[in-house]
Amino acid sequence: GNILNMSEKLLFFQIFSIYSVCSTDKFVRHKPIELSSVVSGTDLDRMWQKDLKPMLVVRYPGSTGSQHVQQHIKSTLGSMKAGWEVTEDAFYAHTPYGHLPFTNIIATLNPEAKRQLVLACHFDSKYYPPQWDGREFFGATDSAVPCSMILELAKAQDDELKTLKDSGSDMSLQLLFFDGEEALYQWTSEDSLYGSRHLAHKMATTAHPPEATNTSQLDGIDLFVLLDLIGGPNPRFGNQFSSTTRWLSRLQNIERRLHVLGHLENHPNEVQYFWPGLHVGLILDDHIPFLNRGVRILHLISTPFPAVWHTFDDNEENLDRTSISNLNKILQVFVLEYLNKRSQSPIAEGS
């Protein structure tokens, strides 16, 4: 049922301050995060005009639209005060349409940090041959909105992320924008996940720190959060992996707290986005090459898929502004809490 009951409305937390819960379920007191400050920093209209609209173009691998979107992502991150290190993972791969170019974009707040919280999405759109009556697939939920949400998070929390970076914390933030998630002809293990398969292999074979002999960049991923199929009305995120249930529960908890404080729009008591108790089957997506190499995954994908999935109606007109705005706020609180807590408490093996 309802997302809240009266006991949950008790002022267990301070109105604008929160305390994180560590993996042992004991409270770790540290510098409080002001919820009002976090949510006031995000701007849906800015995201819509500056990031989402430029991404709502045909952008299958190798297309002109793909090149424009790549440039937009790189220039946007490059303009921020936090000082992101932005690199490319460019390669060619064999596809049903011959060898095509693919480019993953990797933005790392502090490459020297021992551990990274990863936020990931795919920026390519599904390819439809021209004979489809000239219609164009823009992939709004799949996955222009998730990419735009990640860029907006970086903008809205630019000052906070710069402070984190300057603190020399062992915990940092990394943003992955994958190319070639979609099958170009028909989904198979070879015709899909081009970018994530390539980057997972590359990271698994790249030492981290650089002088290490037995640890790789993959070993440095503290948690891999993949966003996909977001932007439709009434999203619901179920639980695929017991190893990250507590992080889905954390998102549920943040949703409840922001609801109580009145920071979520059109979010009555019966609305709930995050369902840690709702177990869903494994979904094939960009997390799979990382999951297969032992990385902990939090897969934020709407269940069931949006009604417009892989149709020409997956466009701007059918997006739900309210849910996107609310999820922006929840995700941004989650990221700042995660970075703050994990940078100030010991990281236990397997925690």
Stockholm file with secondary structure:
# STOCKHOLM 1.0

chainA/1-351         GNILNMSEKLLFFQIFSIYSVCSTDKFVRHKPIELSSVVSGTDLDRMWQKDLKPMLVVRYPGSTGSQHVQQHIKSTLGSMKAGWEVTEDAFYAHTPYGHLPFTNIIATLNPEAKRQLVLACHFDSKYYPPQWDGREFFGATDSAVPCSMILELAKAQDDELKTLKDSGSDMSLQLLFFDGEEALYQWTSEDSLYGSRHLAHKMATTAHPPEATNTSQLDGIDLFVLLDLIGGPNPRFGNQFSSTTRWLSRLQNIERRLHVLGHLENHPNEVQYFWPGLHVGLILDDHIPFLNRGVRILHLISTPFPAVWHTFDDNEENLDRTSISNLNKILQVFVLEYLNKRSQSPIAEGS
#=GR chainA/1-351 SS CCSCCGGGGSCCSCSSCCCEECTTSCEECCSCCCHHHHHHTCCHHHHIIIIIHHHCSCCCTTSHHHHHHHHHHHHHHHTSTTCCEEEEEEEEEEETTEEEEEEEEEEESCTTSSEEEEEEEECCCCCCCTTTTTCCCCCIIIIIHHHHHHHHHHHHTHHHHHHHHHTTCSEEEEEEEESCCSCSSSCCSSSSCHHHHHHHHHHHTSBSSTTCSSCBTGGGEEEEEEEESCCSSSCCEEECCGGGHHHHHHHHHHHHHHHHTTCSTTCCTTCCCEEEEEECCCCCSTTHHHHTTTCCEEEEECSSCCTTTTSTTCSGGGCCHHHHHHHHHHHHHHHHHHHHHHHHSCCCTTC
#=GC SS_cons         CCSCCGGGGSCCSCSSCCCEECTTSCEECCSCCCHHHHHHTCCHHHHIIIIIHHHCSCCCTTSHHHHHHHHHHHHHHHTSTTCCEEEEEEEEEEETTEEEEEEEEEEESCTTSSEEEEEEEECCCCCCCTTTTTCCCCCIIIIIHHHHHHHHHHHHTHHHHHHHHHTTCSEEEEEEEESCCSCSSSCCSSSSCHHHHHHHHHHHTSBSSTTCSSCBTGGGEEEEEEEESCCSSSCCEEECCGGGHHHHHHHHHHHHHHHHTTCSTTCCTTCCCEEEEEECCCCCSTTHHHHTTTCCEEEEECSSCCTTTTSTTCSGGGCCHHHHHHHHHHHHHHHHHHHHHHHHSCCCTTC
//
